[in-house]
C-alpha cells in the first residue's frame, strides 16, 4: 500500500507558464525524488504597465510519502 502526500506550491517565471511549472518540479524534486504527479490548479500573470512581467502557477504536487526516521 502506498500513501501519497500532496503539497500546494506556487511557481513563478518571467518567461512562461511552462517554465513556472518546471521551477516547481525542480524545487520539489531537490528533496522528493519520488514525485508521482503534478496538477495545475490555477494560472495567473503579474502586469506592469499592461505588459506581462511574471507568470504564476499554483500546483498540487504529489509524491509517495515515507515516514521520516
Secondary structure, DSSP 8 states (H G I E B T S, - for coil): ---EEEEEEEEEESS-HHHHHHHHHHHHHHH-S-EEEEEEEEEEEEEETTEEEEEEEEEEEEEE-----
